[in-house]
Amino acid sequence: MTTEQVARFITNTSLDGVPPIVVAKAKIAVRDTIGVTIAGYRDEATAAVARMALGMGGPEQSTLLGLGIKVPSNLAALVNSFMASALDWDDGGTGPRGLLGHPGCVVVPSALAVAESEGCTGRELLEAILVGYEVVLITAWVIRETETPIPSWLRIGTGVSGAYGAAAAAAKLLKLSTAETRSTLGIAEAHCPLPPVQTSLDGTAMTKEAAGWGAMSGVTAALLAHAGLRGPRTLFDLPDYPSEPLQRLGREWGILGLYYKPYSCCRKSHSVLDGLFELLKEHHLKPGDIKKVTIITPHLQFGPPNYRPADTYEAQFSIPFVIGAAIVDGRVGPEQVATSRVSDRAILEMADKVVLAADPEVDNLVRPTRGGKVEIETVDGRTLSTIKMRPRGHPDEPLTEEELLDKFKEATQGVLGSESEALASCIETLEELESVNELIEKISPLPKR
């Protein structure tokens, strides 16, 4: 398959030809992403990016969610994408040989920004989001499957594949021709972020794999193509990239394979959190009952364990901290990983009881499915353990609709109050909206930071 064929998929896809289950799953993805975006609107990094965007000036096209202020659409995509990924609570893609990044935090903010600036309908927005997801997931799969060596210092993450998806969604909403859409993809590839792996080691806001920059790059690429710039070829045209993933585009839907996060932290800790909560519930354990917690997983965070995270970003990637928070608070949501909690004495004391260990036998068993083992030693001398093969929320162990709705409520009710249910209902009937402004008005302006 070539860039031309991908462009035709983008321009030709209509909800009329999409299976109802795919449309339903797309609306779940939209709801989940909007929910975690609302939850993240007070994020410190988002505030910094918003200040930059406001200082840039330009036409008032698209809303900065939470502020109710409009900026150029590509800057709105940047800011709102930062917001969507702020809490590491956003969705992710799965493929035959691994995970495929975080499509929602790039595609949904980008599509919302362009749909608002172009005065689109809810149906047009949903179509754009759907093609955006599919292009992100296919691109990530192609990159993962390539035989071309990738330098060890380079991290091909969400910002890379996300730029293609944001470009696809924006091109769809701008009603670009197939030729213009092809150029959009080429321009997006030429300007997509290629963050070095160090960005995932430093524990800053950039650990989100440059998702926001991917969103801005993709939207800007579509605007450039719309203005007449012709783009180069893309990886889809190269002979050493696999064609199998692309042959499935429009026949098999990647959005059906999304995973959703029950916990607001790095996915690498989710299996052991599942196991921990299972043991706590089964044995009626309280914080004072626990002497030591041993975590065995091949998917530990990069570098040595961080027992004293400095802020929300480090907390999200600290297995000892999230285990401590889970035991103390009985949950791991936005409140638990907030910067205001990183000095919480009870959590830190519990985190100090967490040991990260290696076990080749367990590693070999759970590595393919991102599982892990939890072992708890109690003060009365018991040793309790469990192995979880994969994290909840994976398509093979999905969250229920009730759990997904509860997550949305947790993410939004503290900010929107009773309006949370109205927003959920609006998303459920998204394709019936005459204007996306009906949706934007239910999201923003939010209460002041």
The 8 nearest C-alpha neighbors of each residue, nearest first, counted from 0:
[[1, 242, 245, 4, 246, 235, 2, 236],
 [2, 0, 236, 235, 3, 4, 5, 237],
 [1, 3, 5, 235, 4, 181, 6, 236],
 [2, 4, 6, 1, 5, 181, 7, 177],
 [3, 5, 7, 1, 6, 2, 0, 8],
 [6, 4, 2, 8, 7, 3, 9, 1],
 [5, 7, 3, 9, 181, 4, 8, 180],
 [8, 6, 4, 10, 9, 5, 177, 11],
 [7, 9, 5, 11, 6, 10, 12, 4],
 [10, 8, 6, 7, 11, 12, 130, 5],
 [9, 11, 7, 8, 12, 171, 177, 6],
 [12, 10, 8, 9, 7, 13, 6, 177],
 [13, 11, 9, 8, 10, 14, 16, 126],
 [14, 12, 15, 16, 11, 126, 17, 10],
 [13, 15, 17, 16, 126, 12, 22, 122],
 [14, 16, 13, 17, 18, 12, 19, 22],
 [17, 15, 14, 13, 18, 12, 19, 249],
 [16, 18, 14, 15, 19, 21, 13, 22],
 [19, 17, 21, 20, 16, 22, 14, 15],
 [20, 18, 22, 21, 23, 17, 14, 24],
 [21, 19, 23, 22, 18, 24, 255, 17],
 [20, 22, 24, 19, 18, 23, 25, 17],
 [23, 21, 25, 19, 24, 20, 26, 18],
 [22, 24, 20, 26, 21, 25, 19, 27],
 [25, 23, 27, 21, 26, 22, 20, 28],
 [26, 24, 28, 22, 27, 23, 21, 29],
 [25, 27, 29, 23, 28, 24, 30, 22],
 [28, 26, 24, 30, 25, 29, 31, 23],
 [29, 27, 25, 31, 26, 30, 32, 24],
 [30, 28, 26, 32, 27, 31, 33, 25],
 [31, 29, 27, 33, 28, 32, 34, 26],
 [30, 32, 34, 28, 29, 33, 27, 407],
 [33, 31, 29, 34, 35, 30, 103, 36],
 [32, 34, 36, 30, 31, 35, 29, 37],
 [33, 35, 31, 407, 32, 37, 36, 410],
 [34, 36, 38, 32, 37, 33, 83, 410],
 [37, 35, 83, 33, 39, 82, 38, 34],
 [36, 38, 34, 40, 39, 35, 411, 33],
 [37, 39, 410, 35, 36, 40, 411, 34],
 [40, 38, 36, 82, 37, 42, 85, 41],
 [39, 41, 37, 42, 82, 38, 65, 36],
 [42, 40, 39, 448, 43, 46, 45, 38],
 [41, 43, 45, 39, 40, 44, 46, 85],
 [44, 42, 46, 45, 41, 47, 40, 85],
 [45, 43, 47, 46, 42, 204, 48, 81],
 [44, 46, 48, 42, 47, 43, 82, 81],
 [45, 47, 49, 43, 44, 48, 50, 42],
 [46, 48, 44, 50, 49, 45, 51, 43],
 [47, 49, 51, 45, 50, 46, 78, 52],
 [50, 48, 46, 52, 51, 47, 78, 45],
 [51, 49, 47, 53, 48, 52, 54, 46],
 [50, 52, 48, 54, 49, 53, 55, 47],
 [53, 51, 49, 55, 54, 50, 74, 48],
 [54, 52, 50, 55, 51, 56, 49, 70],
 [53, 55, 51, 52, 56, 50, 49, 57],
 [56, 54, 52, 53, 51, 57, 70, 50],
 [57, 55, 54, 53, 58, 70, 52, 71],
 [56, 58, 71, 59, 70, 55, 60, 53],
 [59, 57, 71, 60, 70, 56, 69, 72],
 [58, 60, 70, 69, 71, 61, 57, 68],
 [61, 59, 116, 71, 70, 72, 69, 58],
 [62, 60, 69, 72, 112, 116, 70, 115],
 [63, 61, 69, 68, 64, 67, 75, 70],
 [62, 64, 68, 66, 75, 67, 69, 65],
 [65, 63, 443, 66, 62, 67, 79, 444],
 [64, 66, 445, 444, 443, 67, 40, 63],
 [67, 65, 68, 444, 64, 63, 445, 443],
 [66, 68, 444, 443, 62, 63, 65, 64],
 [69, 67, 66, 62, 63, 70, 64, 61],
 [68, 70, 62, 59, 61, 60, 63, 67],
 [69, 71, 59, 60, 61, 75, 58, 72],
 [72, 70, 60, 58, 74, 73, 59, 57],
 [71, 73, 75, 61, 112, 74, 60, 113],
 [74, 72, 215, 76, 75, 218, 71, 219],
 [75, 73, 77, 76, 72, 71, 52, 78],
 [74, 76, 72, 78, 77, 73, 63, 79],
 [75, 77, 109, 73, 74, 108, 79, 215],
 [78, 76, 211, 74, 215, 80, 75, 79],
 [79, 77, 81, 75, 80, 76, 49, 48],
 [78, 80, 82, 76, 81, 108, 77, 75],
 [79, 81, 211, 83, 82, 77, 104, 78],
 [82, 80, 211, 78, 79, 84, 83, 45],
 [81, 83, 79, 85, 39, 80, 36, 40],
 [84, 82, 36, 80, 104, 81, 85, 35],
 [83, 85, 81, 87, 82, 104, 86, 89],
 [86, 84, 82, 39, 83, 87, 81, 42],
 [85, 87, 88, 84, 263, 39, 333, 264],
 [88, 86, 264, 84, 263, 89, 85, 265],
 [89, 87, 263, 86, 260, 35, 264, 262],
 [90, 88, 87, 84, 32, 35, 104, 260],
 [89, 91, 259, 258, 101, 103, 260, 257],
 [92, 90, 101, 258, 100, 257, 102, 259],
 [91, 93, 99, 257, 98, 100, 258, 101],
 [94, 92, 98, 99, 256, 97, 257, 91],
 [93, 95, 97, 96, 98, 99, 140, 92],
 [94, 96, 97, 93, 98, 140, 99, 144],
 [97, 95, 94, 98, 143, 93, 144, 140],
 [96, 98, 94, 95, 93, 99, 367, 143],
 [97, 99, 93, 92, 94, 100, 96, 91],
 [100, 98, 92, 93, 139, 136, 94, 140],
 [99, 101, 157, 91, 92, 98, 156, 102],
 [100, 102, 91, 157, 90, 103, 92, 104],
 [103, 101, 105, 104, 132, 106, 135, 161],
 [102, 104, 106, 105, 107, 101, 32, 90],
 [103, 105, 83, 80, 84, 102, 106, 107],
 [106, 104, 214, 103, 80, 102, 161, 107],
 [107, 105, 165, 103, 109, 131, 108, 164],
 [106, 108, 110, 109, 103, 105, 111, 128],
 [109, 107, 111, 76, 110, 80, 79, 106],
 [110, 108, 76, 112, 106, 107, 111, 165],
 [109, 111, 107, 113, 112, 108, 168, 114],
 [112, 110, 108, 114, 109, 113, 107, 115],
 [113, 111, 61, 72, 109, 115, 110, 114],
 [112, 114, 116, 110, 115, 111, 72, 117],
 [115, 113, 119, 111, 117, 116, 112, 110],
 [116, 114, 118, 112, 113, 117, 61, 111],
 [115, 117, 60, 113, 61, 114, 118, 112],
 [116, 118, 114, 115, 119, 113, 173, 172],
 [119, 117, 115, 116, 114, 434, 120, 435],
 [120, 118, 114, 117, 434, 123, 435, 115],
 [121, 119, 434, 433, 123, 122, 435, 432],
 [120, 122, 432, 430, 124, 429, 435, 123],
 [121, 123, 430, 125, 120, 124, 126, 431],
 [124, 122, 126, 120, 121, 125, 119, 127],
 [125, 123, 121, 127, 122, 126, 114, 128],
 [124, 126, 128, 122, 127, 123, 129, 121],
 [127, 125, 129, 123, 124, 128, 122, 14],
 [128, 126, 168, 124, 130, 129, 125, 171],
 [127, 129, 131, 125, 126, 130, 168, 107],
 [128, 130, 126, 132, 131, 127, 125, 25],
 [131, 129, 133, 127, 132, 128, 9, 134],
 [132, 130, 164, 168, 128, 134, 167, 129],
 [133, 131, 135, 129, 130, 134, 102, 164],
 [132, 134, 130, 136, 131, 135, 253, 137],
 [133, 135, 164, 137, 131, 136, 132, 138],
 [136, 134, 164, 160, 132, 138, 161, 133],
 [135, 137, 139, 133, 138, 134, 140, 99],
 [136, 138, 140, 134, 139, 135, 133, 141],
 [139, 137, 141, 135, 140, 136, 160, 134],
 [138, 140, 142, 136, 160, 99, 137, 141],
 [139, 141, 137, 143, 138, 142, 144, 136],
 [140, 142, 138, 144, 143, 139, 137, 145],
 [143, 141, 139, 145, 140, 144, 138, 240],
 [144, 142, 140, 141, 145, 139, 96, 99],
 [145, 143, 141, 142, 140, 241, 146, 240],
 [146, 144, 240, 142, 147, 143, 241, 141],
 [145, 147, 148, 144, 239, 240, 241, 143],
 [146, 148, 145, 149, 239, 240, 142, 144],
 [149, 147, 146, 150, 145, 151, 142, 143],
 [148, 150, 151, 147, 153, 155, 152, 154],
 [151, 149, 152, 153, 148, 154, 195, 147],
 [152, 150, 153, 149, 154, 196, 195, 148],
 [153, 151, 196, 150, 195, 154, 197, 149],
 [154, 152, 195, 196, 150, 151, 155, 194],
 [153, 155, 196, 195, 156, 194, 152, 193],
 [156, 154, 159, 153, 193, 157, 194, 158],
 [157, 155, 208, 158, 154, 159, 100, 160],
 [156, 158, 100, 161, 159, 208, 210, 160],
 [157, 159, 210, 213, 209, 161, 208, 156],
 [158, 160, 161, 157, 191, 162, 156, 192],
 [161, 159, 135, 139, 162, 163, 138, 157],
 [162, 160, 158, 164, 159, 157, 163, 213],
 [161, 163, 213, 217, 165, 160, 164, 159],
 [164, 162, 166, 161, 160, 165, 184, 135],
 [165, 163, 131, 135, 167, 161, 134, 166],
 [164, 166, 217, 106, 162, 168, 214, 167],
 [167, 165, 217, 163, 169, 164, 218, 168],
 [166, 168, 164, 170, 131, 165, 169, 163],
 [169, 167, 127, 131, 171, 165, 166, 170],
 [168, 170, 166, 172, 171, 167, 218, 221],
 [171, 169, 173, 167, 221, 175, 172, 168],
 [170, 172, 174, 168, 169, 173, 127, 10],
 [173, 171, 169, 174, 170, 114, 127, 168],
 [172, 174, 170, 175, 171, 169, 117, 113],
 [175, 173, 171, 172, 170, 176, 10, 169],
 [176, 174, 170, 173, 179, 180, 171, 177],
 [175, 177, 179, 178, 180, 174, 10, 170],
 [176, 178, 180, 179, 6, 7, 181, 10],
 [179, 177, 181, 176, 180, 182, 6, 3],
 [180, 178, 182, 176, 181, 177, 175, 224],
 [181, 179, 183, 177, 182, 178, 6, 170],
 [180, 182, 178, 6, 184, 179, 183, 3],
 [181, 183, 230, 185, 179, 229, 180, 184],
 [184, 182, 180, 221, 186, 220, 181, 185],
 [185, 183, 187, 181, 182, 186, 163, 188],
 [184, 186, 230, 231, 182, 188, 233, 187],
 [185, 187, 230, 189, 183, 220, 188, 184],
 [188, 186, 184, 220, 217, 190, 185, 189],
 [187, 189, 185, 191, 190, 186, 184, 233],
 [188, 190, 186, 187, 191, 185, 231, 230],
 [191, 189, 187, 188, 216, 186, 192, 220],
 [190, 192, 188, 159, 187, 162, 213, 216],
 [193, 191, 159, 158, 194, 213, 190, 212],
 [192, 194, 159, 195, 191, 155, 154, 153],
 [193, 195, 192, 154, 196, 153, 198, 208],
 [196, 194, 153, 197, 154, 152, 198, 193],
 [195, 197, 154, 153, 198, 152, 199, 194],
 [198, 196, 200, 199, 195, 201, 152, 194],
 [197, 199, 196, 206, 200, 201, 205, 195],
 [200, 198, 206, 197, 196, 201, 202, 208],
 [201, 199, 197, 198, 202, 301, 302, 196],
 [200, 202, 198, 203, 199, 197, 206, 205],
 [203, 201, 313, 200, 312, 206, 199, 204],
 [204, 202, 205, 206, 201, 312, 313, 198],
 [203, 205, 206, 312, 44, 207, 202, 85],
 [206, 204, 207, 203, 209, 198, 208, 199],
 [207, 205, 199, 208, 198, 204, 203, 202],
 [206, 208, 205, 209, 210, 204, 84, 157],
 [209, 207, 206, 156, 157, 210, 158, 205],
 [208, 210, 158, 212, 211, 207, 205, 213],
 [211, 209, 158, 213, 208, 212, 157, 105],
 [212, 210, 77, 80, 214, 81, 213, 209],
 [211, 213, 215, 209, 214, 210, 216, 77],
 [212, 214, 162, 158, 216, 210, 211, 161],
 [215, 213, 211, 105, 217, 212, 165, 216],
 [214, 216, 77, 73, 212, 218, 217, 213],
 [217, 215, 213, 219, 214, 218, 162, 212],
 [218, 216, 166, 162, 165, 220, 187, 214],
 [217, 219, 221, 215, 166, 220, 73, 169],
 [218, 220, 222, 216, 221, 217, 73, 215],
 [219, 221, 217, 223, 187, 183, 186, 218],
 [222, 220, 183, 224, 218, 170, 223, 219],
 [221, 223, 225, 219, 220, 224, 226, 218],
 [224, 222, 226, 220, 225, 221, 228, 219],
 [225, 223, 228, 227, 221, 226, 183, 222],
 [224, 226, 222, 223, 227, 221, 179, 175],
 [227, 225, 223, 224, 228, 222, 221, 229],
 [226, 228, 224, 225, 229, 223, 179, 222],
 [229, 227, 224, 223, 226, 230, 225, 182],
 [230, 228, 182, 224, 227, 231, 179, 186],
 [229, 231, 182, 185, 186, 183, 228, 232],
 [232, 230, 185, 233, 182, 186, 229, 189],
 [231, 233, 185, 236, 230, 234, 2, 235],
 [234, 232, 235, 185, 236, 2, 231, 188],
 [233, 235, 237, 236, 240, 232, 2, 188],
 [234, 236, 1, 233, 2, 237, 0, 240],
 [237, 235, 1, 234, 233, 2, 232, 238],
 [236, 238, 234, 239, 235, 240, 233, 1],
 [239, 237, 240, 236, 241, 235, 234, 242],
 [240, 238, 237, 241, 146, 145, 147, 234],
 [239, 241, 145, 238, 237, 242, 141, 234],
 [242, 240, 243, 145, 141, 239, 144, 244],
 [241, 243, 245, 244, 0, 246, 240, 141],
 [242, 244, 246, 245, 241, 247, 141, 0],
 [245, 243, 246, 247, 242, 137, 141, 140],
 [246, 244, 248, 247, 242, 243, 0, 137],
 [245, 247, 243, 244, 248, 242, 0, 250],
 [246, 248, 250, 245, 251, 244, 249, 243],
 [249, 247, 245, 250, 246, 251, 244, 252],
 [248, 250, 251, 247, 252, 8, 12, 133],
 [251, 249, 247, 248, 252, 246, 17, 253],
 [252, 250, 247, 249, 248, 253, 255, 254],
 [251, 253, 254, 255, 249, 250, 133, 248],
 [252, 254, 255, 256, 133, 136, 251, 257],
 [253, 255, 256, 252, 257, 132, 133, 25],
 [254, 256, 253, 257, 252, 24, 21, 394],
 [257, 255, 254, 253, 394, 93, 92, 258],
 [258, 256, 92, 254, 91, 255, 93, 394],
 [257, 259, 393, 392, 91, 90, 394, 92],
 [260, 258, 90, 392, 261, 257, 91, 393],
 [259, 261, 262, 88, 392, 90, 89, 258],
 [260, 262, 259, 392, 263, 406, 391, 88],
 [263, 261, 331, 260, 332, 264, 88, 269],
 [262, 264, 88, 332, 87, 86, 333, 331],
 [265, 263, 315, 87, 262, 266, 316, 88],
 [264, 266, 267, 316, 315, 268, 87, 263],
 [267, 265, 269, 268, 264, 260, 390, 270],
 [268, 266, 265, 298, 269, 299, 369, 300],
 [267, 269, 266, 271, 270, 265, 318, 272],
 [270, 268, 272, 266, 390, 271, 267, 273],
 [271, 269, 390, 273, 370, 272, 389, 371],
 [270, 272, 274, 273, 371, 269, 268, 373],
 [271, 273, 275, 269, 274, 270, 276, 268],
 [274, 272, 270, 271, 276, 275, 269, 277],
 [275, 273, 271, 277, 272, 276, 387, 385],
 [274, 276, 272, 278, 277, 273, 271, 279],
 [275, 277, 279, 273, 278, 274, 280, 272],
 [276, 278, 274, 280, 275, 279, 281, 273],
 [279, 277, 281, 275, 280, 276, 282, 274],
 [280, 278, 284, 276, 277, 283, 282, 281],
 [279, 281, 283, 277, 278, 282, 276, 284],
 [280, 282, 278, 279, 283, 277, 284, 276],
 [281, 283, 284, 280, 279, 278, 277, 383],
 [284, 282, 280, 279, 281, 285, 278, 288],
 [285, 283, 279, 282, 288, 286, 280, 289],
 [284, 286, 288, 287, 283, 289, 279, 326],
 [287, 285, 288, 289, 326, 327, 284, 349],
 [286, 288, 285, 289, 290, 378, 284, 377],
 [289, 287, 285, 286, 377, 378, 284, 290],
 [288, 290, 377, 287, 286, 378, 291, 376],
 [289, 291, 377, 378, 376, 352, 288, 292],
 [290, 292, 352, 376, 375, 289, 353, 293],
 [293, 291, 375, 353, 374, 352, 354, 376],
 [294, 292, 354, 374, 353, 355, 373, 375],
 [293, 295, 355, 373, 372, 356, 354, 296],
 [296, 294, 372, 356, 357, 371, 355, 373],
 [295, 297, 371, 298, 299, 362, 372, 294],
 [298, 296, 362, 299, 366, 295, 371, 357],
 [297, 299, 296, 267, 300, 369, 366, 268],
 [298, 300, 297, 296, 267, 301, 268, 318],
 [299, 301, 302, 298, 316, 267, 304, 317],
 [300, 302, 200, 299, 303, 199, 304, 298],
 [301, 303, 300, 304, 200, 299, 305, 201],
 [302, 304, 305, 301, 300, 299, 306, 355],
 [305, 303, 306, 302, 317, 318, 319, 300],
 [304, 306, 317, 307, 308, 303, 319, 318],
 [305, 307, 319, 304, 308, 320, 350, 351],
 [306, 308, 305, 309, 341, 347, 320, 342],
 [309, 307, 313, 314, 310, 305, 341, 306],
 [308, 310, 313, 307, 341, 311, 314, 338],
 [311, 309, 338, 312, 313, 308, 314, 341],
 [310, 312, 338, 314, 337, 336, 313, 315],
 [313, 311, 315, 314, 310, 203, 202, 204],
 [312, 314, 308, 202, 316, 315, 310, 311],
 [315, 313, 311, 317, 308, 312, 316, 336],
 [314, 316, 264, 312, 313, 317, 265, 336],
 [315, 317, 313, 314, 265, 318, 264, 300],
 [318, 316, 314, 320, 305, 319, 315, 313],
 [317, 319, 321, 320, 322, 268, 316, 304],
 [320, 318, 350, 322, 353, 317, 321, 306],
 [319, 321, 323, 350, 317, 322, 318, 324],
 [320, 322, 324, 318, 323, 319, 325, 317],
 [323, 321, 325, 319, 320, 324, 318, 326],
 [324, 322, 350, 349, 346, 320, 326, 321],
 [325, 323, 321, 327, 346, 322, 326, 328],
 [326, 324, 329, 330, 322, 323, 328, 331],
 [325, 327, 323, 329, 324, 328, 286, 322],
 [326, 328, 324, 325, 329, 286, 346, 323],
 [329, 327, 330, 325, 324, 326, 335, 331],
 [328, 330, 325, 326, 327, 331, 324, 276],
 [329, 331, 325, 328, 332, 324, 335, 326],
 [332, 330, 262, 335, 325, 263, 324, 321],
 [331, 333, 263, 335, 334, 262, 330, 336],
 [332, 334, 335, 336, 263, 337, 86, 331],
 [335, 333, 337, 332, 336, 340, 331, 339],
 [334, 336, 332, 333, 331, 337, 324, 340],
 [337, 335, 311, 333, 314, 334, 315, 338],
 [338, 336, 311, 334, 339, 340, 335, 333],
 [337, 339, 310, 311, 340, 341, 336, 309],
 [338, 340, 337, 341, 342, 310, 343, 336],
 [339, 341, 343, 338, 342, 337, 335, 336],
 [342, 340, 338, 343, 339, 308, 310, 309],
 [341, 343, 340, 344, 347, 339, 307, 346],
 [344, 342, 340, 346, 341, 345, 347, 339],
 [343, 345, 347, 346, 342, 348, 349, 341],
 [344, 346, 348, 347, 343, 349, 327, 323],
 [345, 347, 323, 349, 324, 343, 348, 344],
 [348, 346, 350, 344, 349, 345, 343, 351],
 [349, 347, 351, 345, 350, 346, 344, 352],
 [348, 350, 323, 346, 351, 352, 347, 345],
 [351, 349, 323, 319, 347, 320, 352, 353],
 [350, 352, 348, 349, 353, 347, 306, 319],
 [353, 351, 291, 350, 349, 292, 354, 290],
 [354, 352, 292, 350, 351, 319, 293, 291],
 [355, 353, 293, 292, 294, 356, 352, 291],
 [356, 354, 294, 293, 295, 353, 357, 304],
 [355, 357, 295, 294, 354, 293, 358, 296],
 [356, 358, 295, 359, 296, 355, 362, 297],
 [357, 359, 361, 360, 362, 295, 356, 296],
 [360, 358, 362, 361, 363, 357, 364, 297],
 [361, 359, 363, 362, 358, 364, 365, 357],
 [362, 360, 364, 358, 363, 359, 365, 372],
 [363, 361, 359, 297, 364, 360, 366, 365],
 [362, 364, 360, 361, 366, 365, 359, 367],
 [365, 363, 361, 362, 366, 360, 367, 388],
 [364, 366, 370, 362, 388, 368, 367, 363],
 [365, 367, 369, 362, 368, 363, 364, 297],
 [368, 366, 365, 369, 364, 370, 363, 97],
 [367, 369, 389, 370, 366, 365, 388, 390],
 [370, 368, 366, 389, 365, 367, 298, 388],
 [369, 371, 388, 389, 365, 270, 387, 368],
 [370, 372, 296, 271, 387, 295, 270, 386],
 [371, 373, 386, 295, 385, 294, 271, 387],
 [374, 372, 294, 384, 385, 293, 271, 274],
 [373, 375, 384, 293, 383, 292, 294, 372],
 [374, 376, 292, 383, 382, 291, 384, 377],
 [377, 375, 382, 291, 290, 381, 289, 292],
 [376, 378, 289, 290, 381, 379, 380, 288],
 [377, 379, 290, 380, 288, 289, 376, 381],
 [380, 378, 377, 381, 288, 376, 290, 289],
 [379, 381, 377, 378, 376, 382, 290, 289],
 [382, 380, 377, 376, 379, 383, 378, 375],
 [381, 383, 376, 375, 377, 380, 384, 374],
 [384, 382, 375, 374, 381, 376, 385, 278],
 [385, 383, 374, 373, 375, 382, 386, 372],
 [384, 386, 373, 372, 274, 387, 374, 383],
 [385, 387, 372, 371, 388, 373, 274, 384],
 [388, 386, 370, 371, 389, 270, 274, 372],
 [387, 389, 370, 365, 368, 386, 371, 369],
 [390, 388, 370, 368, 369, 387, 270, 391],
 [391, 389, 270, 269, 393, 392, 370, 273],
 [392, 390, 396, 393, 397, 398, 389, 270],
 [391, 393, 397, 259, 398, 258, 396, 260],
 [392, 394, 258, 396, 397, 395, 391, 390],
 [395, 393, 397, 396, 256, 258, 392, 257],
 [396, 394, 393, 397, 392, 391, 389, 256],
 [397, 395, 393, 394, 391, 392, 398, 390],
 [398, 396, 392, 394, 393, 395, 391, 399],
 [397, 399, 392, 402, 403, 391, 400, 396],
 [398, 400, 402, 401, 397, 403, 404, 392],
 [399, 401, 403, 402, 404, 398, 405, 27],
 [400, 402, 404, 399, 403, 405, 398, 406],
 [403, 401, 405, 399, 404, 400, 398, 406],
 [402, 404, 400, 406, 405, 401, 399, 407],
 [403, 405, 407, 401, 406, 402, 400, 408],
 [406, 404, 402, 408, 403, 407, 401, 409],
 [405, 407, 403, 409, 404, 408, 410, 402],
 [408, 406, 404, 410, 34, 405, 409, 411],
 [407, 409, 405, 411, 412, 410, 406, 404],
 [410, 408, 406, 407, 411, 412, 405, 413],
 [409, 411, 38, 407, 408, 34, 35, 406],
 [410, 412, 408, 414, 413, 409, 415, 34],
 [413, 411, 416, 415, 414, 408, 419, 409],
 [412, 414, 411, 416, 415, 409, 410, 408],
 [413, 415, 412, 411, 416, 446, 445, 37],
 [416, 414, 412, 418, 419, 411, 413, 417],
 [415, 417, 412, 418, 413, 414, 419, 411],
 [416, 418, 419, 415, 420, 412, 421, 413],
 [419, 417, 421, 415, 416, 420, 422, 441],
 [418, 420, 422, 417, 421, 415, 412, 411],
 [419, 421, 423, 422, 418, 424, 417, 408],
 [422, 420, 424, 418, 423, 419, 425, 441],
 [421, 423, 425, 419, 420, 424, 441, 426],
 [422, 424, 420, 426, 425, 421, 427, 419],
 [425, 423, 427, 421, 422, 426, 420, 428],
 [424, 426, 422, 428, 427, 423, 429, 421],
 [427, 425, 429, 423, 428, 424, 30, 422],
 [426, 428, 424, 425, 429, 423, 26, 27],
 [429, 427, 426, 425, 431, 430, 424, 432],
 [430, 428, 426, 121, 431, 432, 427, 425],
 [429, 431, 122, 121, 428, 432, 125, 123],
 [430, 432, 429, 428, 121, 433, 122, 120],
 [433, 431, 121, 434, 429, 430, 120, 435],
 [432, 434, 120, 121, 431, 435, 119, 437],
 [433, 435, 120, 436, 432, 119, 437, 121],
 [434, 436, 437, 438, 121, 120, 119, 115],
 [435, 437, 439, 434, 438, 440, 115, 118],
 [436, 438, 435, 440, 439, 434, 441, 432],
 [437, 439, 435, 436, 441, 440, 425, 442],
 [438, 440, 436, 442, 441, 437, 443, 435],
 [441, 439, 443, 438, 437, 442, 436, 444],
 [442, 440, 438, 439, 422, 443, 437, 418],
 [441, 443, 439, 440, 444, 438, 445, 64],
 [444, 442, 445, 65, 64, 67, 440, 441],
 [443, 445, 67, 65, 66, 442, 64, 446],
 [444, 446, 65, 443, 447, 66, 442, 414],
 [447, 445, 448, 444, 414, 65, 415, 66],
 [446, 448, 445, 66, 65, 444, 41, 414],
 [447, 41, 446, 40, 65, 66, 445, 46]]
